[in-house]
């Protein structure tokens, strides 16, 4: 019997509630799409892994540990699907970690992150369509992405452009650690005479960044900064992994990886 494994890889989170609604939900969608594969999990964040081990007695494998276990358990085929949002540092580190093991299996496939091809951007806009309030002249939606020093940071500005190209000029995309920055977003809010802002995370998991950096009450949160500039601010803390259409994009990428071979 040819043993097949579906290895779903994510940064991870220590928030059990949002993990169930996002990572667990994405894993379930992928598992349902590939019923002949045994579902396996790996996190890339050693900090999250250590915290879960100490606090919850929950053991989560690193990528290397997970692959070594698959070898030991006699799996012959591996379909690895990362749940990263962009083709940035985290994703490339995962691929780098997986590559040396690929030749040890009869078949080894790696799927792409959420935002890879142009049609992914359009699909993401469509996935968020139902989450967006009806457009009003003085209202906007600001999405908080993570951001990175990696060249893939350009994905966030591209997504902002695609939102507008798809008929959503009231949606602005910013990042915590990249570009566009919140200051960049505020310039556009001012130019467009926006008064009301709905803040939403553009991250797989609504974790620390969403809860604290975006929606927190500290003076340096996006909510507080916007309120200090007299904007009326609402927050909606929903991770991308909670949305069925977002999960379907990962399924599509896994299916493409299986059809085309390793990424």
N, C-alpha and C positions, 0 to 999 in steps of 0.2 A: 504493500500500500504506500503510495507516494504521499509523504507527510508535508503539508503546506502550512506556513505561518503568516499571519497578517500582523506585522509589527507597527503599531501606531505610536509615533514619537511626538512629544510636545515638551515645551519648557517646563510645564507642571505648575501647580499652585497648592498652597497650604490651606486655602479656603475650601472646606469640604462642600459647602452649599453650591458655590459656583462651579466647582469641579464636577459635580453631579450633572449640572445643567449644561455644561459645555464640553469638557474633555470626555466624560463618560458618554454623553449623547453623541458626540462625533464618533467615538469608538463603536458605539452600538450601530450607528448608521453604516459605517464601513463594514462591520461584521455581518450585518444583514445583507449587504451587497455581495459579500464573498463568503457564503455559508460553508464552503468546503475548506476554508482556512481557519486555523486555530488562532484566536485573538490573543495578542501579546502586547504589553505596554512598556514603554521606556520614557523617562524624563531626562532632560538635558541639564536641568538646574541641580547641582550638587547641594546647594543651600536648601532647596525645597525638599530634596530626598532626605537629607539629614534631619531636617525639622520634623518631617512626617515620621521618621524612624523613632526619634526621641519622644515626640509629643504623643503620637497616635499608635506607636508600635506597628506602623505600616511600612512594609518593605517594597520599594519601587526600584526597579533596575535602571542602571545607566544604559546607554546604547550598547556599549561594548559588552556589558554583563548580559544583556538580553540576547545578543547575537551568539555569545559563547554558549549560553544555555540552549539555544536552538540547535547548535552543532552537537552538543552533548545528548540532546533528546532525539537526535536522528532526523531532524527536518531536512528535506531535500530542496524545497522551494520557499523563498521568502519574498513577500511583498511588503516593502517598508513605505509607509505614508506619513511624512511629517505633517504636523498641524501648524506650521509656521505661516505667518501672514505674507512675508516678502522673501525674496531670494537674497537675504542678507547674511551677516556673519554667522548667526546661529544655524541657519540652514546649511551653509557651506561646511561648517564644522561637523554637522551630522553626516553629510555626504563623505567628507574626508575620513570620518571614523568608520563608516560602513564599507567604503571601497576595498580595503585590504581583505575583507571577509567575503566579498562577492564571489570569488573564484572557488570558495569552499563548498558552494551549493550548486545543484544542477541548474537552478534558475534563481536570479536575484534581481529584483526590480525596485526602483526608488521613484516615488511620485514627487511632483513639484508642489511648492507652497501655493497659498491661496491666490496671490496676485502674480501671475507669471506671464500669460499672454493677454493680448488686448481683449479678447472675448471674456476673460476672467473679470476684468474691470467692469465690463458691461453687465456681467452676471451678478457681480457684487452690488452694483447700483440697483438692479432689479430685486435682489434679495432684501435690500434695505428699504425698498419702496413702501412697503406696508408699515414700516416703523416710523416713517416720517409724517409729521402733522401736515394738514392742509396748508398750502402756501399762503402767507399773508405779507403785505408790502413791507411791514416793519419788523418781521420775524425771521429768524435764521436758525439753522441747525449746525452746530459745531461738533465735528467728530475728532476725538483725541486719539491719535495713533502713537505708537511707541517712539519711532524714529531711531536712527542709527548713524554711525560714522561711515558705514559701508556705502558704496556707490548706489546700492539698491534703495537708499533713502529717497531717491527720485520718484519711487512708486507712489508716495503720498501726494506729491504735487500733481502727478499724472492722474491719480484718482480724483482729486479735486476738479481737474479739467474735464474728466469724463462725466462726473456728476452734472456739470454745467452743460456739456455737450448733449447729455441725455435728457435735458429739460428740468434740471434742479439747480437753478442759480442761487437758491437760498441755502445750499449746503456748502460748508467750508471745512476743509480738512487741515488740521494742525498736528504737531507732534510734541512730545515731551522732550525728546533727546535728539531731534534732528530738524529738518526743514520741510514744510513751513513751521515756524514757531508761533506761539500764541500772539506775540507782538505783530507778526505778519498778518495773522487772521484779524486782529483788532483793526489794523489799517483798513482792511476791506470792509469790515463791519461799519466803520465810521464813514467810509466813502459811500456805502450803500444805505446809509441812514437807518441802520438796524437799531431797534430798541429792546427787543425780546430775543433771548437766546435759549435754545434747548441744547444742553450738553449731553453727548453720548460717547462712550468709548468705542474706538475702532481697534479692538483687541479680541483675540479668541476668548480670553477669560477676563471677566470683570473682577480683577484682583486689586492689589495695592494701588496701582496707578489710577484705576477708575474710582476706587472708594476714597482714596486720600488726595492724590494729586489733582483729580478732576472735580470730585463732588464734596471734598472735605471742607471743614469750616476754618481750617488754618488760613492765615493771611496770604500764603503763597499758592493756594489751590487755584485752579482756573475759575472755579465758581466765585471765590472771594475776589479775585483780581477783576473779573468782569463786573461784579456787583459794585466794586469800588469805583468803577467807571460809569456807574448809573444804569447799567443794563439790568433788565428784569431776567433772572436766570432760573431755569428749571433744569433738573438733572434726571437722566434715565440710565440707570446702571444695568445694562444688559450686555453680556459678552456675545461676540459674533457666533460662538459655538452653540448658542441657544436657538439660532435661526436655521430652520430646516433647509432652506435654499443655500445657505453657506455650507452646511454639512454636505450637501449634494455636490458642490464644487470639488470638495476633497475626494468624494467618491469618484467623480469624473476623472480626476487626476490619477487616482489609483488605477482605474480601469485603463487609462491611456498608458500608464507605466507598464502595466501587465502586457498590453498589446505590443508595445514598442521596445520593451527591454529596459535596462537600467537607465536612469536619468543622466 
